[in-house]
Amino acid sequence: MPSHLNLNGASRAARGRVHLEIARQSRDDWTSCGVRPAGCSLHTSPAVTKAVAAAAAAAVAVPHGAPLSPSRRPPRLMTSAALLRRLASNIGREEAAQELKWLRQHASGGHDSLQNLLAKRVAGQPLQYILGSQPFGDLDIIVRPPVLIPRPETEHWTFRLADVLAHKVRSRSPISVLDLGTGTGCIPLLLCHLLPQGTVRAHGFDISPDAVALATENAAACKTPAVTNDRRVNTFSASLADFASARFRAEIAHLLPCDVLTSNPPYISTSEPLPPEVRDWEDHRALFAGSSGLQCYDVIGNLLAAPGFLAPDGVVALEIGHTQAQPVRDILAAAGLRDIEIWQDPWGKDRTVVARSGA
Ligand SMILES: C[S@@+](CC[C@H](N)C(=O)[O-])C[C@H]1O[C@@H](n2cnc3c(N)ncnc32)[C@H](O)[C@@H]1O
């Protein structure tokens, strides 16, 4: 097991499985209520989210001066037993028992008292922010508000992309990978982890200083250097940049043409309502992309259409909202890309548009 992993194998696998299971449940709910599935798949189902939010609201909505009945106390004033009962009534006994195990484990590491951790959870804080990490493949990605928590569907297509790139790096390496809107750095870091050492030179860009700092921290935790004289090692660096700015192409001219472009850009329409657990905790710059949700794909399409951006036989992989396959396919076709495919996520939803440049 790589030394940077801080969960033992069994609990990591269990956490990954439970997150996938939770995400699977939430996907259908969010789809049916018209909210972006990918952006919302993370922690709990909408039913759970609503229940947690309602409980938190009920817990704090006490008229000024009114005596606090035990059931209406703010989470921070409740005992651990009462918090656990509240959590179980919000998310179900089985899930609460599982979360309790992780929160106990976290508390025993001296991070915070179990009571405080439970209070944060009952008040609606995403579990991953409380625990401070999210499994992503074999990696344990550090997460911190407001940087977007990596989603299981992103992990899924990143694995599939690594398979595609494994063929590519056999014929030519190292390959350069640009990741637009890198967030925690999860996509390029997993590619660096999965592909043979010495075959990847990855660079991530984000408009958020919090994201760039976290991606840099994750690179160090994953033992992936930004630069090295050792040609047998994969590298990843994160930089502050706005990929929608007119200067962007000039700023990264030294990295062009790139062999691979990845992005999980913001893709939620500004008119879509989001569960409080997402809306109140994650950076809105990571979520929303104009009234159509397609704003970033137009920008990426323009970048790709410029001569010399993508190398011959280059690969593009863009995560999408499940209703956006056709417009994003059209944008990439207009940018001159070919062999356009739509990959589905583990829940059968269109999730990634993959394309190539001409040879
Ligand atoms: C949906 S999040 C994806 C984060 C990460 N790649 C992942 O999959 O977990 C989108 C990211 O794009 C960044 N972003 C949004 N607009 C941007 C822009 N114009 N230039 C650079 N980064 C941008 C946000 O700050 C956010 O970190």
PDBQT file of the ligand as one rigid body, heavy atoms in Angstrom, charges set to zero:
ROOT
HETATM    1  C1  LIG A 401     -16.588  20.777 -10.732  1.00  0.00    +0.000 C 
HETATM    2  S1  LIG A 401     -15.072  21.388 -10.016  1.00  0.00    +0.000 S 
HETATM    3  C2  LIG A 401     -13.973  20.033 -10.437  1.00  0.00    +0.000 C 
HETATM    4  C3  LIG A 401     -12.798  19.881  -9.512  1.00  0.00    +0.000 C 
HETATM    5  C4  LIG A 401     -11.981  18.605  -9.770  1.00  0.00    +0.000 C 
HETATM    6  N1  LIG A 401     -11.450  18.582 -11.112  1.00  0.00    +0.000 N 
HETATM    7  C5  LIG A 401     -12.836  17.372  -9.544  1.00  0.00    +0.000 C 
HETATM    8  O1  LIG A 401     -13.191  16.700 -10.507  1.00  0.00    +0.000 OA
HETATM    9  O2  LIG A 401     -13.147  17.094  -8.379  1.00  0.00    +0.000 OA
HETATM   10  C6  LIG A 401     -14.625  22.665 -11.144  1.00  0.00    +0.000 C 
HETATM   11  C7  LIG A 401     -13.352  23.434 -10.783  1.00  0.00    +0.000 C 
HETATM   12  O3  LIG A 401     -13.132  24.409 -11.817  1.00  0.00    +0.000 OA
HETATM   13  C8  LIG A 401     -12.662  25.604 -11.234  1.00  0.00    +0.000 C 
HETATM   14  N2  LIG A 401     -12.984  26.680 -12.179  1.00  0.00    +0.000 N 
HETATM   15  C9  LIG A 401     -14.198  27.201 -12.478  1.00  0.00    +0.000 A 
HETATM   16  N3  LIG A 401     -14.086  28.151 -13.443  1.00  0.00    +0.000 NA
HETATM   17  C10 LIG A 401     -12.756  28.229 -13.756  1.00  0.00    +0.000 A 
HETATM   18  C11 LIG A 401     -12.022  29.026 -14.661  1.00  0.00    +0.000 A 
HETATM   19  N4  LIG A 401     -12.614  29.928 -15.456  1.00  0.00    +0.000 N 
HETATM   20  N5  LIG A 401     -10.678  28.847 -14.721  1.00  0.00    +0.000 NA
HETATM   21  C12 LIG A 401     -10.064  27.935 -13.912  1.00  0.00    +0.000 A 
HETATM   22  N6  LIG A 401     -10.728  27.152 -13.030  1.00  0.00    +0.000 NA
HETATM   23  C13 LIG A 401     -12.063  27.298 -12.953  1.00  0.00    +0.000 A 
HETATM   24  C14 LIG A 401     -13.378  25.680  -9.905  1.00  0.00    +0.000 C 
HETATM   25  O4  LIG A 401     -12.702  26.524  -9.007  1.00  0.00    +0.000 OA
HETATM   26  C15 LIG A 401     -13.395  24.200  -9.478  1.00  0.00    +0.000 C 
HETATM   27  O5  LIG A 401     -12.275  23.890  -8.693  1.00  0.00    +0.000 OA
ENDROOT
TORSDOF 0
